[in-house]
Amino acid sequence: MKCPHCNIDLPSQECRECHARVPMEGKFCHLCGAEMPVPESAAESGEGGIDFSDRVLCSDGTCIGVINERGVCTECGKPYTGESE
């Protein structure tokens, strides 16, 4: 399966119902709507490798970002101050 914007090959899997190529992380086939199996890597980690319980939200009360490993927000770039404004 190729990206429609940049033409790069994307990891994909075959739909068991209609045999269309579906992105690896797709939950449903975009052609027939069949439910896709959970990829093995996501099944092993439980939630696709994302642990939402450990995230730290941005200190800016209007931003939707989270604080990354460098201590800055992933959306607005502001450093974490420890409290919401």
N, C-alpha and C positions, 0 to 999 in steps of 0.2 A: 504494500500500500504506500502511495506517495503523498507527501504533503501537497495540498492544492496551491499553496502560496510559494514555497521554495523548491518543490520537486525533490526533496530529500526522502529516502526510504524510511518509513516509520515501522516500528515493531507492530506486528498485527497477528491476529489469529483468525481461523476460518469459522464461520457460523455453521453450527451443526444442522440447521434447518435449510438455509438457502445457499450455503457455501460462499457467501460474500466475504470479503476481507474486512475485518473490524479492528479498530485500534486495540492494542493489548489491554489497556485499562478500561475499555468500553464495557458497560454493564449490560447493554442491550444492543442487538444488531440494528443498524441504521436503516436497513432495507425491510426486514420482515418483523422486527420487534422481539425476536426470540431472546430470552435471557442468556447471557454469556457466562461461562464458568469463571470463577475467580482465578486470576493468574497465580501460579505456585508461589511466587515471591511475596505476593500480598497475603496469601493464605497463611504462610509461615509466620509473618510478623503480626497478624491479627487485623490491623487497620491500614494496610498498605505502607507500613513503616513510619507513620506519623503518630506521635504521642502528644495529643492535645492537652493532656493533664500537666505537662511541663512547660507550656508556652507562657511567655511573659508579654502582656499586651503593652502597646505603646503608651507612654505617659501622657501624650497629647490626647485630651478627651474627645477630640473630633476625628482622630485617625483610626483606621481599621487594621493597621500593621501590627506585627509582633517584633520583639527584640531578637536580633540575631546573635551569633556567637561573638561578634565584635562589640556588642553593647549598643547598637544603633537600630532604629526602626527600619524594617524592610520596605516600608511604603514611603515615609516622609524623610527618612535619613536623620532624624533628631536623636540625640543620645538619650538613654534611659535615665530619668531623674528619680525614679523610685516612687513617684506619686502621680496621680492624675491631676491635670490642671482644671 
